[in-house]
């Protein structure tokens, strides 16, 4: 088995069916030093219990997933979404404080898709900007960075109207970089002809809040959300993208986040080992 890269973080989505205790245990037992968590498993045990479990694991905390879904028009549903994001900010701050030294308080945001019956994607993006304006002071007071994650354009209608790193950075530009940044996820941005230019821009602006990796392979499954793969099993050039990110001075952990039904069906400890191996082959050589 390959040595575990000290900058590897296991995003909990990669081992989706593992509860929080199992996710923490198999990650730490494999020698991985960091983990990114999802809100649902944290809320299953309660935040107080989750923070203690994380602290006892000795793992760094890298991101909390996820907040966002800001594209609803004004009304009770939008107000409820904003309140839920405030709770997510509180969770992120508490978990980052409980994690080992080097933990980061980053809340990943998925902007949301078009509201039902709408074709106004420009207006939807403006509601994302407005929501961030509402939440940014709260995040700043909590010491949390809100990371806008651009998603591949195939998700524009139902999940995320922010499709490129450029769009994410344009929205983030209204705010201090320590308050609003961007998530750089290879699965979502590898196709963009401006990707390396925009990674460099994100670095200059100090807005790379997290770097996440997984691969793209075709044919896509019927549920395209579950089309992520281990690095090296698809077409993404991890050398070029990782080199671009590292050139900005990004020196924090790198998360592997995979949504794939076949991978999820395997034992969590096996998936963590396979993740370590694929990271060692594709990402680690660029970090040396």
C-alpha positions in Angstrom: 0.0 0.0 0.0 1.2 3.5 -0.8 2.3 5.9 1.9 -0.5 8.2 3.0 0.0 11.7 1.7 -0.2 14.1 4.7 -2.3 16.5 2.7 -5.0 14.0 1.8 -8.4 14.6 3.3 -11.3 12.1 2.9 -14.6 14.0 2.2 -17.3 12.0 4.0 -19.3 11.8 0.8 -16.8 9.3 -0.5 -17.9 6.9 2.1 -21.5 8.0 2.2 -23.0 5.0 4.0 -20.6 5.2 6.9 -22.0 6.9 10.0 -19.9 9.6 11.6 -18.2 7.2 14.1 -17.3 4.8 11.3 -16.1 7.6 9.0 -13.8 9.0 11.6 -12.5 5.6 12.6 -11.7 4.2 9.2 -10.1 7.5 8.1 -7.8 7.7 11.2 -7.1 3.9 11.2 -5.8 4.2 7.6 -3.3 6.9 8.6 -5.2 9.7 6.8 -4.9 12.9 8.8 -7.9 14.9 7.8 -11.6 14.7 7.0 -14.4 16.8 5.5 -17.8 16.2 7.0 -21.4 16.5 5.9 -24.2 18.0 7.8 -26.6 15.1 7.9 -24.3 12.6 9.7 -23.3 15.4 12.1 -26.9 16.2 12.9 -27.7 12.6 13.4 -25.6 12.5 16.5 -26.0 16.2 17.4 -23.3 18.9 17.2 -22.0 18.5 20.7 -21.4 14.8 20.3 -20.0 15.3 16.8 -17.4 17.8 18.0 -16.3 15.5 20.8 -16.0 12.6 18.4 -14.0 14.7 16.0 -11.7 15.9 18.7 -11.2 12.3 20.0 -10.3 11.2 16.5 -7.3 13.4 16.2 -8.2 14.4 12.6 -8.0 17.8 11.1 -11.3 19.2 9.8 -11.2 20.5 6.3 -14.7 21.4 5.1 -18.4 21.2 6.1 -20.9 20.3 3.4 -23.1 21.9 2.6 -24.8 25.2 2.7 -26.4 27.3 -0.1 -29.5 26.9 -2.2 -30.0 30.6 -2.4 -32.0 31.0 -5.6 -35.5 31.0 -4.2 -37.4 34.3 -4.5 -38.2 36.3 -1.4 -40.6 34.6 1.0 -40.8 32.1 3.8 -38.8 29.4 2.0 -35.9 31.7 1.3 -35.9 32.9 4.9 -35.8 29.3 6.1 -32.9 28.6 3.8 -31.0 31.5 5.2 -31.7 30.4 8.7 -30.4 26.9 7.9 -27.2 28.4 6.5 -26.7 30.3 9.7 -26.9 26.9 11.5 -24.4 25.5 9.1 -22.1 28.3 9.8 -22.3 27.6 13.5 -21.7 23.9 12.9 -18.6 24.7 10.8 -17.1 27.0 13.4 -17.6 24.4 16.2 -16.2 21.5 14.2 -13.2 23.5 13.1 -12.5 24.4 16.7 -12.7 20.7 17.7 -10.5 19.4 14.9 -6.7 18.9 15.2 -4.3 21.7 14.6 -4.5 22.9 11.0 -8.3 22.5 10.8 -10.1 25.1 8.6 -13.5 26.6 9.0 -14.8 26.3 5.5 -18.5 25.9 4.6 -19.0 24.7 1.0 -22.0 26.3 -0.7 -24.0 24.9 -3.6 -25.8 27.9 -5.0 -29.1 26.3 -6.0 -30.8 25.8 -9.3 -33.5 27.6 -11.1 -36.7 28.1 -9.1 -39.7 26.1 -10.4 -41.1 27.7 -13.6 -38.2 30.1 -13.9 -35.9 30.7 -16.9 -34.1 33.6 -15.4 -30.6 32.2 -14.6 -29.1 35.7 -14.4 -31.6 36.7 -11.8 -31.0 33.5 -9.9 -27.3 34.3 -9.7 -28.1 37.7 -8.3 -30.1 36.1 -5.6 -27.0 34.1 -4.7 -25.1 37.4 -4.4 -27.8 38.9 -2.3 -27.9 35.9 0.1 -24.2 36.1 0.6 -24.6 39.8 1.5 -27.0 38.7 4.2 -24.8 35.9 5.5 -21.3 37.3 5.2 -21.4 39.4 8.4 -22.6 36.3 10.4 -19.9 34.1 8.8 -17.2 36.7 9.5 -18.2 37.0 13.2 -17.9 33.2 13.4 -14.6 33.0 11.6 -16.0 30.9 8.8 -15.2 31.1 5.1 -18.1 30.6 2.7 -16.8 28.7 -0.3 -18.9 29.1 -3.4 -18.6 25.8 -5.4 -19.2 26.1 -9.1 -20.8 23.0 -10.5 -20.6 21.6 -14.0 -23.2 23.2 -16.3 -25.3 20.0 -16.5 -26.4 20.9 -12.9 -27.4 24.5 -13.7 -31.2 23.9 -13.8 -31.6 21.9 -10.6 -28.6 22.4 -8.4 -26.3 25.3 -9.1 -26.6 28.3 -11.4 -22.9 29.1 -10.8 -21.1 27.0 -13.4 -17.6 28.4 -13.7 -14.8 29.5 -11.4 -15.0 32.9 -13.0 -18.7 33.3 -12.1 -17.9 32.2 -8.5 -15.0 34.7 -8.2 -17.1 37.5 -9.7 -19.7 36.9 -6.9 -17.1 36.5 -4.2 -15.4 39.8 -5.3 -18.0 41.8 -3.3 -16.6 40.3 0.0 -13.4 40.0 1.8 -11.5 36.8 0.7 -11.4 35.4 4.2 -15.2 35.6 4.3 -16.2 34.4 0.8 -14.0 32.2 -1.4 -14.3 29.4 -3.9 -14.2 25.7 -3.9 -12.0 24.4 -6.7 -13.4 20.9 -7.6 -11.8 19.1 -10.5 -14.9 17.2 -11.4 -16.8 20.5 -12.1 -14.2 22.7 -13.7 -11.8 20.5 -15.7 -13.6 21.2 -19.0 -13.4 25.0 -18.7 -11.0 26.5 -21.3 -10.2 29.3 -18.8 -9.7 27.0 -15.9 -5.9 27.5 -15.3 -6.3 31.3 -15.8 -9.2 31.4 -13.3 -7.3 29.2 -10.8 -4.4 31.7 -11.0 -6.9 34.6 -10.5 -8.4 32.8 -7.5 -4.9 32.5 -6.0 -4.1 36.2 -6.6 -7.3 37.2 -4.9 -6.7 34.8 -2.0 -10.0 32.9 -2.6 -9.1 29.2 -2.9 -10.9 28.0 0.2 -10.6 24.3 -0.6 -9.3 22.1 -3.4 -11.3 18.9 -4.1 -10.4 16.1 -6.5 -12.1 13.2 -8.2 -12.3 12.0 -11.9 -14.7 12.3 -14.8 -15.4 9.3 -17.0 -18.0 8.5 -19.6 -20.6 7.2 -20.2 -22.4 9.0 -17.4 -24.9 7.0 -15.3 -28.6 7.8 -15.5 -28.2 9.8 -12.3 -25.3 12.1 -13.3 -24.8 13.2 -9.7 -23.2 9.8 -9.2 -20.7 10.0 -12.0 -17.5 10.7 -10.0 -14.6 8.3 -10.0 -11.3 7.6 -8.4 -8.5 9.8 -9.7 -6.9 8.1 -12.7 -10.0 6.3 -13.8 -11.1 9.0 -16.1 -9.9 11.9 -18.3 -9.0 14.7 -15.9 -5.4 16.0 -16.0 -4.6 16.1 -12.3 -1.0 17.1 -12.9 -2.0 20.3 -14.7 -4.8 21.3 -12.4 -2.9 20.5 -9.2 0.2 22.3 -10.4 -2.0 25.3 -11.1 -3.5 25.2 -7.7 -0.1 24.7 -5.9 1.4 27.6 -7.9 -1.0 30.0 -6.2 0.6 29.1 -2.9 -2.3 26.9 -1.7 -0.7 24.7 1.0 -3.7 23.2 2.8 -5.3 19.8 2.6 -6.8 18.4 -0.6 -10.1 16.6 -0.3 -11.2 13.6 -2.3 -15.0 13.8 -2.8 -16.6 11.0 -4.8 -20.3 10.3 -5.5 -20.5 6.9 -7.1 -23.0 4.1 -6.3 -20.5 1.3 -7.0 -17.9 2.9 -4.7 -20.5 3.6 -2.0 -21.5 -0.1 -2.0 -18.0 -1.2 -0.9 -16.8 -1.3 2.7 -15.7 2.1 3.9 -12.2 0.9 4.9 -11.7 -0.5 1.4 -12.7 2.7 -0.2 -10.4 4.8 2.0 -7.5 2.5 1.0 -8.3 2.7 -2.6 -8.6 6.5 -2.3 -5.1 6.6 -0.7 -3.7 4.6 -3.7 -5.4 6.8 -6.4 -4.3 10.0 -4.7 -0.7 8.7 -4.4 -0.7 7.9 -8.2 -2.2 11.1 -9.5 -1.9 14.0 -7.0 0.9 13.3 -4.7 3.7 13.4 -7.3 2.8 17.1 -8.0 3.1 17.9 -4.3 6.7 16.7 -3.9 
